Amino acid sequence: MLKKKFLLSLIIFQGILIILAIIAIIMGVFYKYGENDKFQKISISDINMAEIFLLDEKHYQHKIIEKDKIIFQIINIEDNKVKREIVIEK
């Protein structure tokens, strides 16, 4: 009788672990697709051409100088989305 209860508890524990793994996978998929919405799209007319530097064949860097900070934006060439933004404050 003790063996049967032990095996039953192991089966229930394994089922709970499987359910938790499925939930984690679903949350991971939603997190991955939610990352794409964080990128902002900029217009080419908003960019000063003197402040653009080509990083590689897929990205360029735009430098924005404001009062107390310098902002470096790394932008994808294909879709003009800001991939990363670095802010340096004085």
C-alpha positions as CSV (number, residue, x, y, z in Angstrom):
1,M,0.0,0.0,0.0
2,L,2.8,2.4,0.8
3,K,4.4,1.7,-2.6
4,K,1.2,2.6,-4.4
5,K,0.8,5.9,-2.5
6,F,4.4,6.7,-3.2
7,L,4.1,6.0,-7.0
8,L,0.8,7.9,-7.1
9,S,2.4,11.0,-5.5
10,L,5.3,10.8,-8.0
11,I,2.9,10.7,-10.9
12,I,1.0,13.7,-9.5
13,F,4.3,15.6,-8.9
14,Q,5.5,14.8,-12.5
15,G,2.1,16.0,-13.9
16,I,2.5,19.3,-12.0
17,L,6.0,19.7,-13.4
18,I,4.8,19.1,-16.9
19,I,2.0,21.7,-16.5
20,L,4.5,24.3,-15.1
21,A,6.8,23.6,-18.0
22,I,4.0,24.2,-20.5
23,I,3.1,27.5,-18.8
24,A,6.7,28.6,-18.8
25,I,7.0,27.9,-22.6
26,I,3.8,29.8,-23.3
27,M,5.0,32.8,-21.2
28,G,8.4,32.7,-23.0
29,V,6.7,32.8,-26.4
30,F,4.6,35.8,-25.4
31,Y,7.7,37.6,-23.9
32,K,9.6,37.0,-27.2
33,Y,6.9,38.5,-29.4
34,G,6.3,41.3,-26.9
35,E,9.9,42.4,-27.3
36,N,9.2,43.6,-30.9
37,D,6.7,46.2,-29.7
38,K,9.4,48.0,-27.7
39,F,11.3,49.3,-30.7
40,Q,10.3,52.7,-31.8
41,K,10.2,53.7,-35.5
42,I,11.8,57.0,-36.5
43,S,11.4,59.0,-39.7
44,I,14.4,59.7,-41.9
45,S,13.4,63.4,-42.1
46,D,13.9,63.7,-38.3
47,I,17.6,62.8,-38.6
48,N,20.5,65.2,-39.2
49,M,22.6,63.6,-41.9
50,A,25.8,65.0,-40.3
51,E,25.2,63.0,-37.2
52,I,24.9,59.5,-38.8
53,F,27.6,56.9,-38.6
54,L,27.5,53.5,-40.4
55,L,28.2,50.7,-37.9
56,D,27.8,47.7,-40.2
57,E,25.8,46.6,-43.2
58,K,22.6,46.3,-41.1
59,H,22.8,49.2,-38.6
60,Y,23.8,52.9,-38.3
61,Q,24.2,55.2,-35.3
62,H,22.5,58.5,-34.8
63,K,23.9,61.0,-32.3
64,I,21.6,63.5,-30.6
65,I,23.0,66.2,-28.4
66,E,20.6,67.8,-26.0
67,K,21.2,70.2,-23.1
68,D,22.5,67.9,-20.4
69,K,22.8,64.6,-22.3
70,I,24.1,62.9,-25.4
71,I,21.9,60.1,-26.9
72,F,23.3,57.5,-29.2
73,Q,20.7,55.5,-31.1
74,I,21.5,52.3,-33.0
75,I,19.0,52.0,-35.8
76,N,18.3,49.1,-38.2
77,I,18.7,50.2,-41.9
78,E,15.9,48.0,-43.3
79,D,13.0,49.2,-41.2
80,N,14.3,52.3,-39.4
81,K,13.6,50.9,-35.9
82,V,15.7,52.0,-33.0
83,K,17.3,48.8,-31.7
84,R,19.3,50.3,-28.8
85,E,19.5,53.7,-27.2
86,I,22.5,54.8,-25.0
87,V,22.1,57.9,-22.9
88,I,25.1,59.7,-21.5
89,E,24.4,62.5,-19.0
90,K,26.8,65.3,-18.2
